[in-house]
Amino acid sequence: MSGTLNATVDHGITLVSPTYGNPLTVSGDVLASVGDGIFAATNWTIDNGGTISATSGEGIFLKGGGVIDNSGIVIGVNAYGITSTSAPLTLLNSGYIHGGKAGIAVNDIAVNQGQLIVDNLMGATISGGLAALEGVKFSGDGPATSTMVNDGVMSSGNTSAGGGVGVWVALGSFTNTSTGVVSGGSIGINVGDYSNFSNFGVDTGQVGLVVGASQNDVTIIDGGTITGAGGEAVSFAKGVIADSLTLLPGAVLNGFANGGGSANLIFGGTSVGTMANLGHEVSLFPTISLSNGAAWEFAGTSAMTGQALFDNNGALIERNGDSLSITSSMSGTGTIDLSGGTVALGNVVGAGQVVDFQGGQSALLLTDGHSFSGEIASFTSGDTIEIMGFGVNETVTSHQSGNLFTWTAGGLSSSTITFATDPGTLALVSMGPVSSVTAAYEIVAPPCFRAGTQILTPDGPRAVEDLRTGDTVVTHDGRARPLIWVGQRWVDCDRHPNPEMVMPIVIEQSAFGPGVPSRELYVSPDHAIYCGGVFIAAKQLINGISIKQIDVPEVMYHHIELKEHSVVWAETLPVETYLDCGNRHNFVMPRGLVSLHADFAAPQWDRDRAFAPLVSEGDDLTAARLHLHERLCERGVRPVAGRFDVFADGRLLTAKGADDGQRIFSLPIETSRLAINSTSSRPADLDPASLDCRRLGVAITDITVDGRLIDADDQSFMSGFHLPERRGRRWFRWTDGAAVFDASGAREVAFTVQAVSPIWQAPVTLKQPKTRLRALELHSQ
């Protein structure tokens, strides 16, 4: 039978039948100065909406287990708020539970005895007093049957550095949700044997999370914030067995994570995560893994050192300015995506790894003697593969056969790297000694004018195609100097494996100033322009208006060389002459020998012989770009907001607006694909300081299909979307201006526009170069 207690009782209650009904509803007050507030030796169900308080004993002690639904107040002033031993218990708390020793202590469930469940709801609190060792003490018979969830607050009460533990959990599963807060003076959460802990909320302590000695088979998953006020966010004891820490996108470690030399670290999730300064943030994890489907950027200067293995089955991302050093061996079937970043691999790399050069002048550093069995993809002009570890006096030679590049050191040991496709002609160039005993080499993708381009000579401007060896040209200092070599070559851009390496750059008339250049000037992407005392490759000055790359089916390139590298005047613009850095084989030679695929980038800039430094980043590049932008503004060109439209199978849609800023689109019946078409630009086109050369259209987030929230890596993103990015806890994806989303069977699609890439707006009278021209005959110094 059931019972109700709605009065105020000034003594403790022992639940026995038939004196008290089971279940028992408490809406009054139980105030016990001696003993427990409520005690039951057998299994009992209590629904408390009142106040239960005990001065010396437990607030509620269910020795035989049972069910407690608390929406009121339960206090054990000098003992436990709620406790149960060796019996199954279910506790649902939407109120307040407090104990001088601990808010709750539920433990020692015998194996297969039954379930132990604790659910602390949002707005609810379970806390210990100032003398408490724990706010919550939870020990079950295994994570399968013993579970605890916190949506509210769990605290030890003693928040001093030597205070208690917020939550102690063993032989159970504990989830701290996105609204959950756990805090302890000394330790936020202490995790014991055979336990799982998932954090999506906040965990704070002098040490945020501790896995002690001999606590084995512990699984930690963190997608929230763990703070170690003393500097250590996560600490595993030395010698633990089968313990692991998994970090999900959005995880924040305020303090470093210490694996104790035994626990393993896993980067998981499905959207793109970011870990800044890896190596400072994590240490002493013998194995680090990227799980299948995971994508992580290791931002800043990071290092994986001391690990026996890095198992990469996801996507490791290094963007511009990122640098990662890995000294462990690598296994798995993942990718290393380089978008302007640098990765140094100092050990054996397994066959399943792919290093994908995605743009932005990326660099891969290898060590001779450690086999690289992976694959190189999308290697283009401006990218670099550096090989270290050669002897200073060691002779190093190279050979290329299609997509295989081999180098041999000392005539004995050979190493080969494989490219996903034929990368065009490559060169191995010495970088010289890097120490007293070792030297380094670089593998690089090894610069030109249209027929009629005028080069200044002592007799006036002459078409570059008419110049011959022995003719003189006027250099930057006004001197006349003889040509010692000319080179030329037709390039089939349509058939080139990497056409962006060879398609010409057009510099508009007066781009740099009135009459500079005097008319349109066409050069190869890596041909250097002399700006403010430094050389800058033409491709790095592209802004999409006055300097842009054009699409041509074929082009003829010419070079002219002086005895010394110098600057000449081409259409009144100062540009470099040819500097032989190992790429002369790209041009027709006296015997007619020429490389299969043209590649005009210098394999390695010869600093000693170059007329001026070649810069690819920094203040000099920013200043040159800023000058070009100011010239555009003088001509009436302005950056304006971009535009986008949404189409359902070719039919233009009109959006409905929601209060939260979402664009809601009702789809016609049987719609299959949603197209998001927009203007687009590269950040580097409009921001002089940016090195981001991705073409961006519109950034969207909070995407729903018929009310269902879509994950960042959902298969519905078909084409035209860049990888997911995060700002705080929120992910978004940029389109490239022509994105397609799978809307099969959907009736409504909604998304929030986070940003639209700005574009240049030119006066209608401003001449724009055509984007597709007939075959050009281009020439170069």
C-alpha positions in Angstrom: 0.0 0.0 0.0 1.1 3.6 -0.5 1.5 6.2 2.2 1.7 10.0 2.6 3.6 12.1 5.2 2.4 15.7 5.0 3.0 16.9 8.5 6.1 18.1 10.3 7.9 15.4 12.3 10.6 16.4 14.7 12.3 12.9 14.9 13.7 10.3 12.5 11.5 7.7 10.8 12.2 4.0 10.3 10.1 2.7 7.5 8.4 -0.6 8.3 5.2 -2.1 7.0 2.4 -1.6 7.7 3.2 1.5 9.7 4.3 3.3 6.5 3.1 2.6 3.0 5.4 1.7 0.2 5.7 3.9 -1.8 5.9 6.8 0.6 5.1 10.4 -0.5 6.7 13.1 1.7 5.3 16.6 1.4 5.9 17.7 4.9 9.1 18.0 7.0 11.2 15.4 8.7 13.6 17.0 11.2 15.8 14.5 13.1 18.2 15.8 15.7 19.4 12.2 16.4 19.8 9.3 13.9 18.8 9.2 10.3 16.0 11.4 8.9 14.5 8.3 7.1 15.8 4.8 7.4 14.6 1.6 5.7 16.2 -1.8 6.1 14.3 -3.2 3.1 13.7 -1.9 -0.4 11.5 1.2 -0.4 10.3 3.9 -2.8 10.2 7.5 -1.6 8.8 10.6 -3.4 10.1 13.6 -1.5 8.7 17.1 -2.1 9.3 18.3 1.4 12.3 18.7 3.7 14.2 15.8 5.2 17.0 16.8 7.6 19.2 14.9 10.0 21.7 16.5 12.3 23.8 13.5 13.2 22.7 10.8 10.9 22.0 10.4 7.2 19.3 12.4 5.5 17.9 9.2 3.9 19.4 5.7 4.4 17.9 3.0 2.2 19.9 0.0 3.4 17.9 -2.3 1.2 17.9 0.0 -1.8 14.9 1.3 -3.6 13.8 4.4 -5.5 14.1 8.0 -4.5 12.5 10.8 -6.5 13.5 14.1 -4.8 12.1 17.4 -5.8 12.6 18.9 -2.3 15.4 19.1 0.2 17.5 16.3 1.8 20.3 17.1 4.2 22.6 15.0 6.4 24.3 17.8 8.3 27.2 15.7 9.6 26.8 12.6 7.5 25.5 11.7 4.0 22.5 13.4 2.4 21.5 10.1 0.8 23.2 6.7 1.1 22.6 3.1 0.2 24.9 0.1 0.5 24.9 -3.3 -1.3 21.6 -2.9 -2.8 20.1 -1.5 -6.1 19.0 2.1 -6.0 17.5 4.6 -8.4 17.8 8.3 -7.5 16.1 11.1 -9.5 17.0 14.5 -8.1 15.4 17.8 -9.2 15.9 19.4 -5.8 18.7 19.9 -3.3 20.8 17.2 -1.6 23.6 18.0 0.8 25.7 16.0 3.3 28.5 17.0 5.6 30.5 13.9 4.5 29.1 13.7 1.0 25.9 14.7 -0.8 25.3 11.1 -1.7 27.2 7.9 -1.1 25.9 4.9 -3.0 28.3 2.0 -3.3 29.3 -1.6 -3.0 26.6 -3.1 -5.2 27.3 -6.9 -5.4 27.9 -8.3 -8.8 24.6 -8.8 -10.7 22.7 -7.5 -7.6 20.8 -4.9 -9.7 20.9 -1.5 -11.2 22.4 1.6 -9.6 21.1 4.8 -11.3 21.5 8.4 -10.3 20.1 11.2 -12.4 20.7 14.8 -11.2 18.5 17.1 -13.3 19.1 20.6 -14.6 18.8 23.1 -11.8 19.4 20.4 -9.1 22.3 20.3 -6.7 24.1 17.5 -4.9 26.9 18.8 -2.6 29.2 17.9 0.2 30.1 20.1 3.2 33.3 21.8 4.1 34.6 18.6 5.7 33.4 16.4 2.8 35.8 14.1 1.0 33.4 13.9 -1.9 30.4 15.7 -3.2 29.2 12.5 -4.8 30.5 9.0 -4.1 29.3 6.4 -6.6 30.5 2.8 -6.8 28.6 0.1 -8.7 29.1 -3.3 -10.2 30.1 -2.1 -13.7 29.2 0.5 -16.3 26.6 -1.6 -18.0 24.2 -1.5 -15.0 25.5 1.3 -12.8 25.0 4.7 -14.4 25.0 8.3 -13.3 24.0 11.4 -15.3 24.5 15.0 -14.2 22.6 17.9 -15.8 22.9 20.1 -12.7 25.6 20.8 -10.1 27.7 18.3 -8.2 30.2 19.8 -5.7 32.4 18.8 -2.9 31.6 22.0 -1.0 35.2 22.5 0.0 36.6 24.6 -2.9 40.0 25.3 -1.3 43.1 23.8 -3.0 43.3 21.0 -0.4 39.5 20.5 -0.4 37.5 17.4 -1.5 36.6 15.6 -4.7 33.6 16.8 -6.6 32.6 13.3 -7.8 34.2 9.9 -7.1 33.1 7.1 -9.4 34.1 3.5 -9.8 32.7 0.5 -11.5 30.1 2.6 -13.2 29.3 5.0 -16.0 29.1 8.8 -15.4 28.0 11.4 -17.9 28.3 15.1 -17.2 26.0 16.7 -19.8 26.4 20.1 -21.5 24.5 21.8 -18.6 26.4 19.8 -15.9 28.9 21.4 -13.5 31.2 19.4 -11.3 33.7 21.0 -8.9 36.1 19.9 -6.2 38.7 21.7 -4.2 41.5 19.2 -4.9 40.0 17.1 -7.6 37.0 17.7 -9.9 36.4 14.0 -10.7 38.2 10.9 -9.5 37.6 7.9 -11.8 38.3 4.4 -10.5 38.4 0.9 -11.9 36.3 -0.3 -14.9 34.5 3.0 -15.3 33.4 5.3 -18.2 33.2 9.0 -17.9 31.9 11.3 -20.6 32.1 15.1 -20.1 30.2 17.6 -22.2 29.9 20.2 -19.4 32.3 21.8 -16.9 34.6 20.0 -14.6 36.9 22.0 -12.3 39.4 21.2 -9.6 43.0 21.8 -8.6 43.3 18.8 -10.9 40.3 18.5 -13.1 40.2 14.7 -13.5 42.3 12.0 -11.9 42.7 8.3 -12.6 44.7 6.9 -9.8 47.2 4.1 -9.5 46.0 0.6 -10.4 42.7 2.0 -11.8 42.4 0.0 -15.0 40.0 -0.3 -17.9 39.0 3.4 -17.6 37.5 5.2 -20.6 37.3 9.0 -20.5 35.5 11.0 -23.3 35.7 14.8 -23.2 33.7 17.1 -25.3 33.4 19.8 -22.7 35.7 21.8 -20.4 38.1 20.3 -17.9 40.0 22.8 -15.8 43.0 22.1 -13.6 43.6 25.2 -11.5 47.0 23.8 -10.5 48.0 23.3 -14.2 47.0 19.7 -14.7 43.6 19.2 -16.3 43.7 15.4 -16.7 46.1 13.0 -14.8 46.5 9.3 -15.3 48.7 7.4 -12.8 51.7 5.5 -14.1 51.2 1.9 -14.9 47.4 1.9 -15.6 46.2 -0.8 -18.0 43.7 -0.3 -20.9 42.9 3.3 -19.9 42.2 5.9 -22.6 41.2 9.6 -23.0 39.1 10.6 -26.1 38.9 14.2 -27.0 35.9 15.4 -29.1 35.6 18.6 -31.1 34.8 21.4 -28.7 36.8 19.9 -25.9 38.7 22.5 -23.8 41.6 21.6 -21.5 42.5 24.4 -19.2 45.8 22.8 -18.1 47.7 19.9 -19.7 46.7 16.2 -19.9 49.2 13.7 -18.5 48.9 10.1 -19.7 51.3 8.7 -17.1 53.2 6.8 -19.7 50.4 4.2 -19.9 47.0 5.7 -21.0 46.3 6.2 -24.7 45.0 9.4 -26.3 42.3 9.4 -29.0 41.1 12.3 -31.1 37.5 11.5 -32.1 34.3 13.0 -33.3 32.9 13.7 -36.8 33.2 17.5 -37.2 36.5 19.4 -37.3 38.2 19.8 -33.9 41.1 22.1 -32.9 43.9 21.4 -30.5 46.3 24.3 -30.0 50.0 23.7 -29.2 49.8 19.9 -29.0 52.8 18.7 -26.9 52.3 21.5 -24.4 48.7 20.4 -23.9 49.2 16.6 -23.7 52.2 14.5 -22.7 53.1 10.9 -21.7 50.5 9.1 -23.9 52.4 6.2 -25.5 49.8 6.0 -28.4 48.0 8.9 -30.0 45.2 8.1 -32.4 42.9 9.9 -34.8 39.8 7.7 -35.1 38.0 6.9 -38.3 36.0 9.8 -39.6 37.7 12.3 -37.2 39.3 15.6 -38.5 41.5 17.6 -36.2 43.7 20.7 -36.8 46.7 20.9 -34.5 47.1 24.6 -34.5 50.1 26.7 -33.6 53.5 25.0 -33.0 52.8 21.4 -31.9 54.7 18.3 -31.3 54.1 14.6 -30.8 57.2 13.4 -28.9 57.8 10.3 -26.8 55.0 8.3 -28.3 55.7 4.8 -29.6 52.9 5.1 -32.2 50.7 7.7 -33.9 47.7 5.8 -35.4 46.0 8.1 -37.9 42.8 6.9 -39.4 41.2 10.3 -39.8 42.3 13.7 -41.2 45.1 15.6 -39.6 44.9 19.3 -40.7 47.7 21.8 -40.7 46.7 25.3 -41.9 48.7 28.4 -42.6 50.9 29.1 -39.6 50.5 25.7 -38.1 53.6 23.5 -37.5 53.5 19.9 -36.2 56.5 17.6 -35.4 55.8 13.9 -35.1 58.7 11.7 -33.9 56.7 8.4 -33.4 56.0 5.9 -36.2 52.8 6.3 -38.1 50.2 3.7 -39.0 46.6 3.7 -40.1 44.7 4.8 -43.3 44.2 8.5 -42.7 45.4 11.7 -44.3 47.5 14.7 -43.4 45.9 17.7 -45.0 48.4 20.6 -45.5 46.8 23.9 -46.3 49.8 26.2 -45.8 51.1 24.3 -42.8 54.2 22.3 -42.0 54.5 18.7 -40.8 57.8 17.1 -39.8 57.7 13.2 -39.8 60.8 11.9 -38.0 60.0 8.2 -38.1 58.6 5.3 -40.2 55.4 6.2 -42.0 53.1 3.4 -43.0 51.6 2.7 -46.4 48.1 3.8 -45.5 49.0 7.5 -44.9 48.3 10.2 -47.5 49.9 13.6 -47.3 47.5 15.9 -49.2 49.0 19.3 -50.2 45.8 21.4 -50.4 47.5 24.7 -51.2 49.0 27.7 -49.5 52.7 26.8 -49.9 52.8 23.8 -47.6 55.8 21.9 -46.4 56.5 18.2 -45.5 59.8 17.4 -43.6 61.1 13.8 -43.8 64.2 12.2 -42.3 66.5 10.1 -44.5 66.7 6.5 -43.2 63.1 6.4 -42.0 61.0 4.8 -44.7 58.0 6.8 -46.0 55.6 4.3 -47.5 52.7 6.8 -47.7 51.5 8.7 -50.7 51.8 12.4 -51.7 48.8 14.1 -53.3 48.2 17.5 -54.9 51.8 18.5 -54.7 52.1 21.8 -56.7 54.4 24.8 -57.2 55.2 26.5 -54.0 55.0 23.3 -51.9 58.1 21.7 -50.5 59.3 18.3 -49.3 62.4 18.7 -47.2 64.6 15.7 -46.5 66.9 15.9 -43.5 69.6 13.6 -42.0 72.2 13.4 -44.8 75.9 13.6 -44.0 77.5 16.9 -44.7 79.9 15.4 -47.3 77.5 12.8 -48.5 76.7 12.8 -52.3 72.9 12.7 -52.9 71.4 12.0 -56.3 67.8 11.7 -57.5 65.8 10.0 -60.2 62.1 10.4 -61.2 60.0 8.0 -63.1 56.4 9.2 -63.5 54.9 9.4 -60.0 57.9 7.8 -58.3 60.7 10.0 -57.0 63.9 8.3 -55.7 67.0 9.7 -54.0 70.2 7.8 -53.3 72.6 8.8 -50.5 76.3 8.0 -50.7 75.7 5.8 -53.7 74.3 3.1 -51.4 70.9 3.5 -49.7 67.9 4.6 -51.8 64.5 5.9 -50.8 61.4 6.4 -52.9 58.3 8.4 -52.3 55.1 7.9 -54.3 52.8 10.6 -55.7 49.2 9.9 -56.2 49.5 11.3 -59.8 52.4 12.4 -62.0 53.4 15.6 -60.3 55.3 16.9 -63.3 59.1 17.4 -63.3 60.5 17.7 -59.8 64.0 18.6 -58.6 66.2 17.7 -55.6 68.0 20.7 -54.4 70.6 21.0 -51.7 69.8 23.3 -48.8 73.4 23.0 -47.4 74.4 22.0 -43.9 71.9 22.3 -41.1 74.5 21.3 -38.4 78.2 20.4 -38.3 77.4 16.8 -39.3 74.1 16.8 -41.3 72.7 18.4 -44.4 69.3 18.7 -45.9 67.7 18.6 -49.4 64.4 19.8 -50.8 62.1 18.2 -53.4 60.3 21.1 -55.2 58.2 21.7 -58.2 60.7 23.8 -60.4 59.3 31.6 -63.9 57.5 34.5 -68.5 55.7 37.2 -71.3 53.2 37.3 -74.2 54.4 37.7 -77.7 55.2 41.3 -78.2 55.9 42.1 -74.6 58.4 45.0 -74.5 61.7 44.6 -72.7 63.7 47.8 -72.3 67.0 47.8 -74.2 69.6 50.6 -74.8 67.9 51.1 -78.2 64.4 51.3 -76.6 61.7 48.6 -75.9 62.0 45.4 -77.9 59.7 42.4 -78.1 61.1 39.7 -75.9 60.7 37.0 -78.6 63.2 39.0 -80.8 65.9 39.0 -78.2 68.9 36.7 -78.7 72.0 35.6 -76.7 74.4 38.5 -76.7 71.7 41.2 -77.0 71.7 43.8 -74.2 68.9 44.9 -71.9 68.6 47.7 -69.4 68.7 46.6 -65.8 67.2 48.2 -62.7 70.3 50.3 -62.1 70.3 51.7 -65.6 73.2 49.6 -66.9 73.2 47.7 -70.2 74.0 44.0 -69.7 74.2 41.2 -72.3 72.0 38.1 -72.3 73.8 34.8 -71.8 70.9 32.5 -72.4 67.3 32.4 -73.7 64.8 29.6 -73.2 61.3 28.9 -74.5 58.6 26.3 -74.3 55.0 25.6 -75.4 52.9 24.3 -72.5 49.6 22.5 -73.0 47.7 23.8 -70.0 44.7 21.5 -70.6 46.8 18.4 -70.3 49.1 19.5 -67.6 48.6 17.5 -64.4 48.5 20.7 -62.3 47.4 23.5 -64.7 47.4 26.2 -62.0 51.2 25.8 -61.9 51.5 27.0 -65.5 48.5 29.1 -66.4 49.6 32.7 -66.8 49.0 35.6 -64.5 47.8 38.8 -66.1 48.8 42.1 -64.6 46.5 44.9 -65.7 47.8 48.2 -67.1 48.6 50.7 -64.3 48.0 48.0 -61.6 51.0 49.3 -59.6 50.7 53.0 -60.6 50.0 55.2 -63.5 51.6 53.5 -66.6 53.1 50.7 -64.5 52.8 48.4 -66.3 52.3 50.3 -69.5 49.9 47.7 -70.8 48.7 44.2 -69.8 51.6 42.0 -68.8 51.5 38.2 -68.7 53.9 36.2 -66.6 54.0 32.6 -65.2 52.7 32.1 -61.7 56.1 32.0 -60.0 57.7 34.8 -61.9 58.9 37.3 -59.4 58.0 41.0 -59.4 60.4 43.5 -57.8 58.5 45.4 -55.1 60.0 47.5 -52.4 63.4 45.8 -52.4 62.2 42.3 -52.4 60.9 39.7 -55.0 57.3 38.5 -54.8 55.9 35.7 -57.0 53.1 37.0 -59.3 50.7 34.4 -58.0 50.9 35.9 -54.5 49.8 39.3 -55.7 46.6 38.0 -57.2 43.6 40.1 -56.1 41.0 39.0 -58.7 40.8 42.4 -60.4 44.0 44.0 -61.4 46.1 40.8 -61.1 44.5 37.4 -61.8 45.2 34.0 -63.2 43.6 33.3 -66.6 42.6 30.0 -68.2 44.2 29.3 -71.6 44.5 26.0 -73.5 48.2 26.6 -74.4 50.9 29.1 -73.7 54.5 29.6 -74.8 56.9 30.8 -72.2 60.3 32.5 -72.7 63.1 33.3 -70.3 66.1 35.5 -70.6 69.2 35.2 -68.4 72.0 37.6 -67.5 75.4 36.6 -66.1 74.0 37.7 -62.7 70.5 37.6 -61.4 69.0 41.0 -61.9 65.9 43.2 -62.5 64.8 44.4 -66.0 61.9 46.5 -67.2 59.0 44.7 -68.8 56.2 47.1 -70.0 57.8 49.5 -67.4 57.3 47.1 -64.5 60.5 45.8 -62.7 60.7 42.0 -62.9 63.3 39.4 -62.3 65.6 37.8 -64.9 66.0 34.0 -65.0 67.9 32.5 -62.0 69.0 29.0 -62.7 68.0 26.9 -59.6 67.9 23.6 -61.4 64.9 24.1 -63.7 66.6 24.9 -67.0 65.4 21.5 -68.2 61.9 22.9 -68.5 63.0 24.9 -71.6 64.2 23.9 -75.1 67.9 23.4 -75.0 70.5 23.3 -77.8 69.9 19.5 -78.2 66.2 19.9 -78.0 65.9 18.1 -74.6 63.0 19.2 -72.4 61.1 17.8 -69.4 57.8 16.1 -69.9 55.6 18.5 -67.9 56.7 22.1 -67.5 57.2 23.4 -64.0 58.7 26.9 -63.8 59.0 27.4 -60.1 62.6 27.6 -58.8 63.4 24.3 -57.0 65.1 26.3 -54.3 65.7 30.0 -54.2 69.5 30.6 -54.3 69.8 33.2 -51.6 73.5 33.8 -52.3 73.1 34.5 -56.1 69.7 36.2 -56.0 69.5 39.9 -56.6 67.1 40.3 -53.7 65.2 38.2 -51.1 62.1 36.2 -52.3 59.3 36.7 -49.8 56.1 34.6 -49.5 54.7 36.1 -46.3 55.2 38.9 -43.8 55.1 42.7 -43.8 56.7 43.1 -47.3 54.1 41.0 -49.0 51.3 42.7 -47.0 52.6 46.1 -48.0 52.7 45.2 -51.7 49.2 43.9 -51.6 48.0 46.9 -49.7 49.4 49.2 -52.4 47.6 47.2 -55.1 44.4 47.5 -53.1 44.8 51.3 -52.7 45.3 51.5 -56.5 42.0 49.7 -57.0 40.2 52.0 -54.7 41.7 55.0 -56.6 40.0 53.6 -59.7 36.7 53.2 -58.0 36.9 49.5 -57.1 35.3 48.7 -53.8 34.7 45.6 -51.6 30.9 44.9 -51.3 28.8 42.2 -49.7 28.5 39.0 -51.7 25.2 37.5 -52.9 23.7 34.0 -53.0 20.6 32.2 -54.3 19.1 28.8 -53.5 17.7 26.6 -56.1 15.7 23.3 -55.9 16.5 21.3 -59.0 17.0 24.5 -60.9 14.0 26.4 -59.5 14.8 29.6 -57.6 13.5 29.5 -54.0 12.5 32.4 -51.8 13.4 32.1 -48.1 11.2 32.7 -45.1 12.9 34.4 -42.2 12.8 33.1 -38.6 13.3 35.0 -35.4 16.7 33.4 -34.8 18.0 34.5 -38.2 17.5 31.1 -40.0 16.5 31.1 -43.7 13.7 28.6 -44.2 13.1 27.1 -47.6 9.9 25.2 -48.5 10.8 22.6 -51.2 8.7 21.5 -54.2 7.5 17.9 -54.1 10.2 15.4 -55.2 13.1 17.8 -54.9 16.3 15.9 -55.1 19.1 18.5 -54.9 19.5 21.9 -53.4 22.0 24.2 -55.1 23.5 27.2 -53.1 25.0 29.4 -55.8 26.8 32.6 -54.8 29.4 35.1 -55.7 32.8 34.0 -54.4 36.3 35.2 -53.6 39.5 34.2 -52.0 40.2 35.8 -48.6 43.7 36.6 -49.9 42.1 38.6 -52.8 40.5 41.2 -50.5 42.6 41.0 -47.3 46.3 42.1 -47.9 47.4 40.1 -44.8 45.6 36.9 -45.6 47.3 33.8 -47.1 44.0 31.9 -47.4 43.6 31.1 -51.1 40.4 29.0 -50.8 37.5 30.2 -52.9 34.7 31.0 -50.5 31.1 31.7 -51.1 28.7 31.6 -48.2 29.2 30.1 -44.7 26.2 28.2 -43.3 25.4 26.6 -40.0 22.5 25.2 -38.0 21.3 23.2 -41.0 18.0 21.4 -40.5 16.1 19.1 -42.9 12.4 18.8 -42.0 13.4 19.9 -38.5 16.2 17.4 -38.0 19.6 19.0 -37.2 22.3 17.9 -39.7 25.8 17.0 -38.5 28.8 18.8 -39.9 30.0 15.8 -41.9 26.6 14.5 -43.0 26.5 12.7 -46.4 24.0 15.3 -47.6 26.9 17.7 -48.3 27.5 16.5 -51.8 29.9 18.9 -53.5 31.2 22.5 -53.3 31.6 22.5 -49.5 34.8 23.1 -47.7 35.7 21.1 -44.5 33.7 22.0 -41.4 35.2 24.7 -39.2 34.4 25.8 -35.6 33.9 29.1 -33.8 33.6 28.2 -30.2 31.1 25.3 -29.9 29.4 26.1 -33.2 30.4 24.5 -36.5 29.9 26.0 -39.9 30.8 25.1 -43.6 31.9 27.4 -46.4 30.7 26.8 -49.9 33.0 27.5 -52.9 30.3 29.4 -54.7 28.6 26.4 -56.3 27.5 23.9 -53.6 25.1 21.0 -53.9 23.1 19.6 -50.9 21.2 16.3 -51.1 17.5 17.2 -50.3 16.0 13.9 -51.5 12.5 13.4 -49.9 12.7 16.7 -47.9 10.0 19.2 -47.8 11.8 21.9 -45.8 15.4 22.9 -45.4 16.6 25.7 -43.1 20.0 27.1 -42.3 21.6 30.2 -40.7 24.0 32.3 -42.8 27.1 32.9 -40.7 28.9 34.9 -43.4 29.0 35.7 -47.1 32.4 36.3 -48.6 32.8 39.9 -49.8 33.7 40.6 -53.5 35.2 43.4 -55.5 32.8 45.7 -57.3 34.3 47.5 -60.2 32.9 50.5 -62.1 31.2 49.4 -65.3 33.9 51.1 -67.3 36.7 49.2 -65.7 38.2 46.8 -68.2 38.4 43.2 -67.1 40.6 40.5 -68.6 38.8 37.6 -70.1 38.9 34.4 -68.2 39.5 32.1 -71.1 41.8 33.1 -74.0 43.1 31.5 -77.1 46.6 30.1 -77.0 49.1 32.7 -75.9 52.8 33.1 -76.7 54.2 34.3 -73.4 57.7 35.4 -72.7 59.9 35.9 -69.7 63.3 37.3 -68.8 
